[in-house]
Amino acid sequence: MGYIFGIIIFALDVWAIASVINTNEPMRTKIIWIALIAILPVVGLIIWYFAGPKANYSR
């Protein structure tokens, strides 16, 4: 049962990293956010959700 939680967290982290990559932020900011999400998967995801840059999907 614990592996399901891990898979969900992994999928959400991949989604958050993809969202950070699709922002208009400078590369340095993107790298910092990606590192935070990768090093602290659960905490980094929560911090990104509330304070991080969101993807700009408008064309």
Beta strands, then each sheet from edge to edge (+ up, - down):
end
